[in-house]
Amino acid sequence: MALDPALLAILACPEDKGALLYVDDAGGEFLYNPRLRRRYDVRDGIPVMLVGESTVLDAAAHDDAVRRAAAHG
């Protein structure tokens, strides 16, 4: 299930207030901040925008997330 584009347009990283990328793959949906390499999961269609619940991705996962976000559009 994709996030509403209008919602995605207004969501920002709670840490640096920058734009987020949307990634939807076999591992689930998430929003991604490539500047901080921070992943915010989307659970049941609801973005979990808490820094304490986010995950910092390593270099390989970062590259994969950016590639998947670009493929999604």
mmCIF file as gemmi writes it, N, C-alpha and C atoms, coordinates in Angstrom:
data_model
loop_
_atom_site.group_PDB
_atom_site.id
_atom_site.type_symbol
_atom_site.label_atom_id
_atom_site.label_alt_id
_atom_site.label_comp_id
_atom_site.label_asym_id
_atom_site.label_entity_id
_atom_site.label_seq_id
_atom_site.pdbx_PDB_ins_code
_atom_site.Cartn_x
_atom_site.Cartn_y
_atom_site.Cartn_z
_atom_site.occupancy
_atom_site.B_iso_or_equiv
_atom_site.pdbx_formal_charge
_atom_site.auth_seq_id
_atom_site.auth_asym_id
_atom_site.pdbx_PDB_model_num
ATOM 1 N N . MET Axp A 1 ? 0.849 -1.176 0 1 0 ? 1 A 1
ATOM 2 C CA . MET Axp A 1 ? 0 0 0 1 0 ? 1 A 1
ATOM 3 C C . MET Axp A 1 ? 0.895 1.239 0 1 0 ? 1 A 1
ATOM 4 N N . ALA Axp A 2 ? 0.769 2.071 -0.973 1 0 ? 2 A 1
ATOM 5 C CA . ALA Axp A 2 ? 1.584 3.283 -1.085 1 0 ? 2 A 1
ATOM 6 C C . ALA Axp A 2 ? 0.99 4.405 -0.23 1 0 ? 2 A 1
ATOM 7 N N . LEU Axp A 3 ? 1.869 5.239 0.258 1 0 ? 3 A 1
ATOM 8 C CA . LEU Axp A 3 ? 1.414 6.418 1.001 1 0 ? 3 A 1
ATOM 9 C C . LEU Axp A 3 ? 0.805 7.428 0.047 1 0 ? 3 A 1
ATOM 10 N N . ASP Axp A 4 ? -0.126 8.178 0.544 1 0 ? 4 A 1
ATOM 11 C CA . ASP Axp A 4 ? -0.752 9.25 -0.226 1 0 ? 4 A 1
ATOM 12 C C . ASP Axp A 4 ? 0.331 10.264 -0.606 1 0 ? 4 A 1
ATOM 13 N N . PRO Axp A 5 ? 0.447 10.622 -1.887 1 0 ? 5 A 1
ATOM 14 C CA . PRO Axp A 5 ? 1.466 11.588 -2.305 1 0 ? 5 A 1
ATOM 15 C C . PRO Axp A 5 ? 1.351 12.931 -1.587 1 0 ? 5 A 1
ATOM 16 N N . ALA Axp A 6 ? 0.144 13.354 -1.243 1 0 ? 6 A 1
ATOM 17 C CA . ALA Axp A 6 ? -0.031 14.619 -0.521 1 0 ? 6 A 1
ATOM 18 C C . ALA Axp A 6 ? 0.572 14.525 0.884 1 0 ? 6 A 1
ATOM 19 N N . LEU Axp A 7 ? 0.412 13.37 1.535 1 0 ? 7 A 1
ATOM 20 C CA . LEU Axp A 7 ? 1.002 13.164 2.851 1 0 ? 7 A 1
ATOM 21 C C . LEU Axp A 7 ? 2.523 13.129 2.75 1 0 ? 7 A 1
ATOM 22 N N . LEU Axp A 8 ? 3.024 12.393 1.778 1 0 ? 8 A 1
ATOM 23 C CA . LEU Axp A 8 ? 4.469 12.292 1.588 1 0 ? 8 A 1
ATOM 24 C C . LEU Axp A 8 ? 5.1 13.664 1.329 1 0 ? 8 A 1
ATOM 25 N N . ALA Axp A 9 ? 4.391 14.531 0.641 1 0 ? 9 A 1
ATOM 26 C CA . ALA Axp A 9 ? 4.914 15.86 0.317 1 0 ? 9 A 1
ATOM 27 C C . ALA Axp A 9 ? 5.1 16.739 1.558 1 0 ? 9 A 1
ATOM 28 N N . ILE Axp A 10 ? 4.334 16.488 2.612 1 0 ? 10 A 1
ATOM 29 C CA . ILE Axp A 10 ? 4.439 17.34 3.799 1 0 ? 10 A 1
ATOM 30 C C . ILE Axp A 10 ? 5.241 16.71 4.938 1 0 ? 10 A 1
ATOM 31 N N . LEU Axp A 11 ? 5.503 15.406 4.844 1 0 ? 11 A 1
ATOM 32 C CA . LEU Axp A 11 ? 6.286 14.753 5.897 1 0 ? 11 A 1
ATOM 33 C C . LEU Axp A 11 ? 7.751 15.164 5.794 1 0 ? 11 A 1
ATOM 34 N N . ALA Axp A 12 ? 8.388 15.304 6.943 1 0 ? 12 A 1
ATOM 35 C CA . ALA Axp A 12 ? 9.807 15.657 6.993 1 0 ? 12 A 1
ATOM 36 C C . ALA Axp A 12 ? 10.459 14.858 8.11 1 0 ? 12 A 1
ATOM 37 N N . CYS Axp A 13 ? 11.749 14.684 7.992 1 0 ? 13 A 1
ATOM 38 C CA . CYS Axp A 13 ? 12.509 13.993 9.027 1 0 ? 13 A 1
ATOM 39 C C . CYS Axp A 13 ? 12.411 14.79 10.329 1 0 ? 13 A 1
ATOM 40 N N . PRO Axp A 14 ? 12.051 14.143 11.432 1 0 ? 14 A 1
ATOM 41 C CA . PRO Axp A 14 ? 11.955 14.888 12.69 1 0 ? 14 A 1
ATOM 42 C C . PRO Axp A 14 ? 13.304 15.352 13.225 1 0 ? 14 A 1
ATOM 43 N N . GLU Axp A 15 ? 14.39 14.792 12.71 1 0 ? 15 A 1
ATOM 44 C CA . GLU Axp A 15 ? 15.708 15.19 13.197 1 0 ? 15 A 1
ATOM 45 C C . GLU Axp A 15 ? 16.268 16.387 12.439 1 0 ? 15 A 1
ATOM 46 N N . ASP Axp A 16 ? 16.32 16.311 11.091 1 0 ? 16 A 1
ATOM 47 C CA . ASP Axp A 16 ? 16.909 17.43 10.335 1 0 ? 16 A 1
ATOM 48 C C . ASP Axp A 16 ? 15.884 18.237 9.545 1 0 ? 16 A 1
ATOM 49 N N . LYS Axp A 17 ? 14.628 17.859 9.641 1 0 ? 17 A 1
ATOM 50 C CA . LYS Axp A 17 ? 13.5 18.565 8.999 1 0 ? 17 A 1
ATOM 51 C C . LYS Axp A 17 ? 13.556 18.538 7.47 1 0 ? 17 A 1
ATOM 52 N N . GLY Axp A 18 ? 14.37 17.649 6.911 1 0 ? 18 A 1
ATOM 53 C CA . GLY Axp A 18 ? 14.5 17.546 5.464 1 0 ? 18 A 1
ATOM 54 C C . GLY Axp A 18 ? 13.517 16.565 4.853 1 0 ? 18 A 1
ATOM 55 N N . ALA Axp A 19 ? 13.483 16.562 3.539 1 0 ? 19 A 1
ATOM 56 C CA . ALA Axp A 19 ? 12.592 15.685 2.778 1 0 ? 19 A 1
ATOM 57 C C . ALA Axp A 19 ? 12.982 14.224 2.948 1 0 ? 19 A 1
ATOM 58 N N . LEU Axp A 20 ? 11.995 13.356 2.756 1 0 ? 20 A 1
ATOM 59 C CA . LEU Axp A 20 ? 12.184 11.919 2.888 1 0 ? 20 A 1
ATOM 60 C C . LEU Axp A 20 ? 11.87 11.214 1.576 1 0 ? 20 A 1
ATOM 61 N N . LEU Axp A 21 ? 12.502 10.084 1.366 1 0 ? 21 A 1
ATOM 62 C CA . LEU Axp A 21 ? 12.217 9.232 0.218 1 0 ? 21 A 1
ATOM 63 C C . LEU Axp A 21 ? 11.273 8.127 0.66 1 0 ? 21 A 1
ATOM 64 N N . TYR Axp A 22 ? 10.365 7.714 -0.229 1 0 ? 22 A 1
ATOM 65 C CA . TYR Axp A 22 ? 9.46 6.611 0.064 1 0 ? 22 A 1
ATOM 66 C C . TYR Axp A 22 ? 10.005 5.343 -0.571 1 0 ? 22 A 1
ATOM 67 N N . VAL Axp A 23 ? 10.097 4.275 0.214 1 0 ? 23 A 1
ATOM 68 C CA . VAL Axp A 23 ? 10.586 2.992 -0.281 1 0 ? 23 A 1
ATOM 69 C C . VAL Axp A 23 ? 9.546 1.934 0.068 1 0 ? 23 A 1
ATOM 70 N N . ASP Axp A 24 ? 9.16 1.143 -0.929 1 0 ? 24 A 1
ATOM 71 C CA . ASP Axp A 24 ? 8.222 0.046 -0.725 1 0 ? 24 A 1
ATOM 72 C C . ASP Axp A 24 ? 8.855 -1.181 -1.351 1 0 ? 24 A 1
ATOM 73 N N . ASP Axp A 25 ? 9.216 -2.149 -0.519 1 0 ? 25 A 1
ATOM 74 C CA . ASP Axp A 25 ? 9.849 -3.351 -1.044 1 0 ? 25 A 1
ATOM 75 C C . ASP Axp A 25 ? 9.368 -4.57 -0.272 1 0 ? 25 A 1
ATOM 76 N N . ALA Axp A 26 ? 9.962 -5.711 -0.537 1 0 ? 26 A 1
ATOM 77 C CA . ALA Axp A 26 ? 9.565 -6.952 0.121 1 0 ? 26 A 1
ATOM 78 C C . ALA Axp A 26 ? 9.74 -6.867 1.636 1 0 ? 26 A 1
ATOM 79 N N . GLY Axp A 27 ? 10.665 -6.032 2.086 1 0 ? 27 A 1
ATOM 80 C CA . GLY Axp A 27 ? 10.89 -5.863 3.518 1 0 ? 27 A 1
ATOM 81 C C . GLY Axp A 27 ? 9.909 -4.921 4.173 1 0 ? 27 A 1
ATOM 82 N N . GLY Axp A 28 ? 8.995 -4.353 3.408 1 0 ? 28 A 1
ATOM 83 C CA . GLY Axp A 28 ? 7.995 -3.44 3.933 1 0 ? 28 A 1
ATOM 84 C C . GLY Axp A 28 ? 8.196 -2.022 3.455 1 0 ? 28 A 1
ATOM 85 N N . GLU Axp A 29 ? 7.258 -1.176 3.836 1 0 ? 29 A 1
ATOM 86 C CA . GLU Axp A 29 ? 7.309 0.242 3.475 1 0 ? 29 A 1
ATOM 87 C C . GLU Axp A 29 ? 8.126 1.003 4.509 1 0 ? 29 A 1
ATOM 88 N N . PHE Axp A 30 ? 8.847 2.007 4.034 1 0 ? 30 A 1
ATOM 89 C CA . PHE Axp A 30 ? 9.51 2.907 4.971 1 0 ? 30 A 1
ATOM 90 C C . PHE Axp A 30 ? 9.82 4.227 4.297 1 0 ? 30 A 1
ATOM 91 N N . LEU Axp A 31 ? 10.042 5.233 5.122 1 0 ? 31 A 1
ATOM 92 C CA . LEU Axp A 31 ? 10.502 6.534 4.662 1 0 ? 31 A 1
ATOM 93 C C . LEU Axp A 31 ? 11.981 6.597 4.99 1 0 ? 31 A 1
ATOM 94 N N . TYR Axp A 32 ? 12.738 7.24 4.115 1 0 ? 32 A 1
ATOM 95 C CA . TYR Axp A 32 ? 14.191 7.215 4.283 1 0 ? 32 A 1
ATOM 96 C C . TYR Axp A 32 ? 14.783 8.602 4.133 1 0 ? 32 A 1
ATOM 97 N N . ASN Axp A 33 ? 15.657 8.944 5.073 1 0 ? 33 A 1
ATOM 98 C CA . ASN Axp A 33 ? 16.417 10.183 5.031 1 0 ? 33 A 1
ATOM 99 C C . ASN Axp A 33 ? 17.832 9.819 4.599 1 0 ? 33 A 1
ATOM 100 N N . PRO Axp A 34 ? 18.192 10.061 3.329 1 0 ? 34 A 1
ATOM 101 C CA . PRO Axp A 34 ? 19.519 9.672 2.86 1 0 ? 34 A 1
ATOM 102 C C . PRO Axp A 34 ? 20.648 10.52 3.449 1 0 ? 34 A 1
ATOM 103 N N . ARG Axp A 35 ? 20.337 11.699 3.941 1 0 ? 35 A 1
ATOM 104 C CA . ARG Axp A 35 ? 21.377 12.55 4.517 1 0 ? 35 A 1
ATOM 105 C C . ARG Axp A 35 ? 21.887 11.98 5.84 1 0 ? 35 A 1
ATOM 106 N N . LEU Axp A 36 ? 20.98 11.449 6.64 1 0 ? 36 A 1
ATOM 107 C CA . LEU Axp A 36 ? 21.337 10.881 7.939 1 0 ? 36 A 1
ATOM 108 C C . LEU Axp A 36 ? 21.346 9.354 7.92 1 0 ? 36 A 1
ATOM 109 N N . ARG Axp A 37 ? 20.983 8.78 6.773 1 0 ? 37 A 1
ATOM 110 C CA . ARG Axp A 37 ? 20.858 7.319 6.61 1 0 ? 37 A 1
ATOM 111 C C . ARG Axp A 37 ? 19.869 6.726 7.61 1 0 ? 37 A 1
ATOM 112 N N . ARG Axp A 38 ? 18.803 7.46 7.868 1 0 ? 38 A 1
ATOM 113 C CA . ARG Axp A 38 ? 17.821 7.064 8.873 1 0 ? 38 A 1
ATOM 114 C C . ARG Axp A 38 ? 16.544 6.552 8.201 1 0 ? 38 A 1
ATOM 115 N N . ARG Axp A 39 ? 16.106 5.364 8.644 1 0 ? 39 A 1
ATOM 116 C CA . ARG Axp A 39 ? 14.909 4.701 8.119 1 0 ? 39 A 1
ATOM 117 C C . ARG Axp A 39 ? 13.781 4.819 9.145 1 0 ? 39 A 1
ATOM 118 N N . TYR Axp A 40 ? 12.607 5.257 8.661 1 0 ? 40 A 1
ATOM 119 C CA . TYR Axp A 40 ? 11.406 5.341 9.476 1 0 ? 40 A 1
ATOM 120 C C . TYR Axp A 40 ? 10.386 4.357 8.901 1 0 ? 40 A 1
ATOM 121 N N . ASP Axp A 41 ? 10.047 3.33 9.662 1 0 ? 41 A 1
ATOM 122 C CA . ASP Axp A 41 ? 9.118 2.316 9.175 1 0 ? 41 A 1
ATOM 123 C C . ASP Axp A 41 ? 7.714 2.879 9.031 1 0 ? 41 A 1
ATOM 124 N N . VAL Axp A 42 ? 6.954 2.257 8.132 1 0 ? 42 A 1
ATOM 125 C CA . VAL Axp A 42 ? 5.533 2.547 7.961 1 0 ? 42 A 1
ATOM 126 C C . VAL Axp A 42 ? 4.808 1.285 8.414 1 0 ? 42 A 1
ATOM 127 N N . ARG Axp A 43 ? 4.007 1.407 9.454 1 0 ? 43 A 1
ATOM 128 C CA . ARG Axp A 43 ? 3.291 0.256 10.013 1 0 ? 43 A 1
ATOM 129 C C . ARG Axp A 43 ? 1.797 0.437 9.808 1 0 ? 43 A 1
ATOM 130 N N . ASP Axp A 44 ? 1.212 -0.526 9.124 1 0 ? 44 A 1
ATOM 131 C CA . ASP Axp A 44 ? -0.234 -0.478 8.83 1 0 ? 44 A 1
ATOM 132 C C . ASP Axp A 44 ? -0.623 0.842 8.171 1 0 ? 44 A 1
ATOM 133 N N . GLY Axp A 45 ? 0.252 1.334 7.28 1 0 ? 45 A 1
ATOM 134 C CA . GLY Axp A 45 ? -0.021 2.556 6.543 1 0 ? 45 A 1
ATOM 135 C C . GLY Axp A 45 ? 0.27 3.838 7.297 1 0 ? 45 A 1
ATOM 136 N N . ILE Axp A 46 ? 0.825 3.721 8.517 1 0 ? 46 A 1
ATOM 137 C CA . ILE Axp A 46 ? 1.097 4.898 9.346 1 0 ? 46 A 1
ATOM 138 C C . ILE Axp A 46 ? 2.606 5.053 9.529 1 0 ? 46 A 1
ATOM 139 N N . PRO Axp A 47 ? 3.179 6.168 9.08 1 0 ? 47 A 1
ATOM 140 C CA . PRO Axp A 47 ? 4.612 6.393 9.282 1 0 ? 47 A 1
ATOM 141 C C . PRO Axp A 47 ? 4.935 6.587 10.763 1 0 ? 47 A 1
ATOM 142 N N . VAL Axp A 48 ? 5.948 5.879 11.239 1 0 ? 48 A 1
ATOM 143 C CA . VAL Axp A 48 ? 6.4 6.008 12.623 1 0 ? 48 A 1
ATOM 144 C C . VAL Axp A 48 ? 7.561 6.999 12.609 1 0 ? 48 A 1
ATOM 145 N N . MET Axp A 49 ? 7.244 8.256 12.889 1 0 ? 49 A 1
ATOM 146 C CA . MET Axp A 49 ? 8.203 9.348 12.745 1 0 ? 49 A 1
ATOM 147 C C . MET Axp A 49 ? 8.864 9.706 14.078 1 0 ? 49 A 1
ATOM 148 N N . LEU Axp A 50 ? 9.386 8.701 14.758 1 0 ? 50 A 1
ATOM 149 C CA . LEU Axp A 50 ? 10.074 8.895 16.024 1 0 ? 50 A 1
ATOM 150 C C . LEU Axp A 50 ? 11.542 8.536 15.836 1 0 ? 50 A 1
ATOM 151 N N . VAL Axp A 51 ? 12.434 9.458 16.158 1 0 ? 51 A 1
ATOM 152 C CA . VAL Axp A 51 ? 13.865 9.215 15.988 1 0 ? 51 A 1
ATOM 153 C C . VAL Axp A 51 ? 14.284 7.981 16.778 1 0 ? 51 A 1
ATOM 154 N N . GLY Axp A 52 ? 13.764 7.81 17.973 1 0 ? 52 A 1
ATOM 155 C CA . GLY Axp A 52 ? 14.115 6.676 18.811 1 0 ? 52 A 1
ATOM 156 C C . GLY Axp A 52 ? 13.682 5.334 18.25 1 0 ? 52 A 1
ATOM 157 N N . GLU Axp A 53 ? 12.721 5.333 17.328 1 0 ? 53 A 1
ATOM 158 C CA . GLU Axp A 53 ? 12.24 4.092 16.709 1 0 ? 53 A 1
ATOM 159 C C . GLU Axp A 53 ? 12.82 3.896 15.314 1 0 ? 53 A 1
ATOM 160 N N . SER Axp A 54 ? 13.618 4.839 14.864 1 0 ? 54 A 1
ATOM 161 C CA . SER Axp A 54 ? 14.195 4.738 13.526 1 0 ? 54 A 1
ATOM 162 C C . SER Axp A 54 ? 15.431 3.846 13.551 1 0 ? 54 A 1
ATOM 163 N N . THR Axp A 55 ? 15.894 3.501 12.353 1 0 ? 55 A 1
ATOM 164 C CA . THR Axp A 55 ? 17.077 2.665 12.194 1 0 ? 55 A 1
ATOM 165 C C . THR Axp A 55 ? 18.073 3.391 11.309 1 0 ? 55 A 1
ATOM 166 N N . VAL Axp A 56 ? 19.347 3.357 11.68 1 0 ? 56 A 1
ATOM 167 C CA . VAL Axp A 56 ? 20.397 3.932 10.847 1 0 ? 56 A 1
ATOM 168 C C . VAL Axp A 56 ? 20.944 2.807 9.966 1 0 ? 56 A 1
ATOM 169 N N . LEU Axp A 57 ? 20.947 3.041 8.65 1 0 ? 57 A 1
ATOM 170 C CA . LEU Axp A 57 ? 21.375 2.022 7.696 1 0 ? 57 A 1
ATOM 171 C C . LEU Axp A 57 ? 22.867 2.106 7.412 1 0 ? 57 A 1
ATOM 172 N N . ASP Axp A 58 ? 23.461 0.948 7.152 1 0 ? 58 A 1
ATOM 173 C CA . ASP Axp A 58 ? 24.87 0.919 6.756 1 0 ? 58 A 1
ATOM 174 C C . ASP Axp A 58 ? 24.977 1.319 5.277 1 0 ? 58 A 1
ATOM 175 N N . ALA Axp A 59 ? 26.188 1.386 4.76 1 0 ? 59 A 1
ATOM 176 C CA . ALA Axp A 59 ? 26.414 1.877 3.397 1 0 ? 59 A 1
ATOM 177 C C . ALA Axp A 59 ? 25.699 1.04 2.344 1 0 ? 59 A 1
ATOM 178 N N . ALA Axp A 60 ? 25.734 -0.278 2.468 1 0 ? 60 A 1
ATOM 179 C CA . ALA Axp A 60 ? 25.085 -1.143 1.472 1 0 ? 60 A 1
ATOM 180 C C . ALA Axp A 60 ? 23.571 -0.976 1.509 1 0 ? 60 A 1
ATOM 181 N N . ALA Axp A 61 ? 22.99 -0.935 2.71 1 0 ? 61 A 1
ATOM 182 C CA . ALA Axp A 61 ? 21.54 -0.749 2.835 1 0 ? 61 A 1
ATOM 183 C C . ALA Axp A 61 ? 21.128 0.641 2.359 1 0 ? 61 A 1
ATOM 184 N N . HIS Axp A 62 ? 21.986 1.637 2.601 1 0 ? 62 A 1
ATOM 185 C CA . HIS Axp A 62 ? 21.728 3.002 2.117 1 0 ? 62 A 1
ATOM 186 C C . HIS Axp A 62 ? 21.631 3.005 0.587 1 0 ? 62 A 1
ATOM 187 N N . ASP Axp A 63 ? 22.617 2.401 -0.072 1 0 ? 63 A 1
ATOM 188 C CA . ASP Axp A 63 ? 22.62 2.357 -1.538 1 0 ? 63 A 1
ATOM 189 C C . ASP Axp A 63 ? 21.376 1.657 -2.059 1 0 ? 63 A 1
ATOM 190 N N . ASP Axp A 64 ? 20.989 0.56 -1.411 1 0 ? 64 A 1
ATOM 191 C CA . ASP Axp A 64 ? 19.802 -0.197 -1.824 1 0 ? 64 A 1
ATOM 192 C C . ASP Axp A 64 ? 18.538 0.642 -1.635 1 0 ? 64 A 1
ATOM 193 N N . ALA Axp A 65 ? 18.422 1.339 -0.516 1 0 ? 65 A 1
ATOM 194 C CA . ALA Axp A 65 ? 17.241 2.16 -0.254 1 0 ? 65 A 1
ATOM 195 C C . ALA Axp A 65 ? 17.12 3.296 -1.278 1 0 ? 65 A 1
ATOM 196 N N . VAL Axp A 66 ? 18.216 3.943 -1.584 1 0 ? 66 A 1
ATOM 197 C CA . VAL Axp A 66 ? 18.198 5.038 -2.574 1 0 ? 66 A 1
ATOM 198 C C . VAL Axp A 66 ? 17.81 4.487 -3.951 1 0 ? 66 A 1
ATOM 199 N N . ARG Axp A 67 ? 18.354 3.336 -4.306 1 0 ? 67 A 1
ATOM 200 C CA . ARG Axp A 67 ? 18.028 2.725 -5.602 1 0 ? 67 A 1
ATOM 201 C C . ARG Axp A 67 ? 16.548 2.356 -5.671 1 0 ? 67 A 1
ATOM 202 N N . ARG Axp A 68 ? 16.024 1.761 -4.596 1 0 ? 68 A 1
ATOM 203 C CA . ARG Axp A 68 ? 14.601 1.369 -4.581 1 0 ? 68 A 1
ATOM 204 C C . ARG Axp A 68 ? 13.677 2.583 -4.602 1 0 ? 68 A 1
ATOM 205 N N . ALA Axp A 69 ? 14.068 3.646 -3.918 1 0 ? 69 A 1
ATOM 206 C CA . ALA Axp A 69 ? 13.25 4.865 -3.921 1 0 ? 69 A 1
ATOM 207 C C . ALA Axp A 69 ? 13.222 5.479 -5.325 1 0 ? 69 A 1
ATOM 208 N N . ALA Axp A 70 ? 14.357 5.469 -6.005 1 0 ? 70 A 1
ATOM 209 C CA . ALA Axp A 70 ? 14.402 6.012 -7.358 1 0 ? 70 A 1
ATOM 210 C C . ALA Axp A 70 ? 13.557 5.173 -8.307 1 0 ? 70 A 1
ATOM 211 N N . ALA Axp A 71 ? 13.538 3.868 -8.113 1 0 ? 71 A 1
ATOM 212 C CA . ALA Axp A 71 ? 12.737 2.984 -8.963 1 0 ? 71 A 1
ATOM 213 C C . ALA Axp A 71 ? 11.246 3.204 -8.728 1 0 ? 71 A 1
ATOM 214 N N . HIS Axp A 72 ? 10.896 3.586 -7.516 1 0 ? 72 A 1
ATOM 215 C CA . HIS Axp A 72 ? 9.488 3.819 -7.179 1 0 ? 72 A 1
ATOM 216 C C . HIS Axp A 72 ? 8.99 5.126 -7.792 1 0 ? 72 A 1
ATOM 217 N N . GLY Axp A 73 ? 9.903 6.07 -7.947 1 0 ? 73 A 1
ATOM 218 C CA . GLY Axp A 73 ? 9.513 7.336 -8.561 1 0 ? 73 A 1
ATOM 219 C C . GLY Axp A 73 ? 9.462 8.394 -7.548 1 0 ? 73 A 1
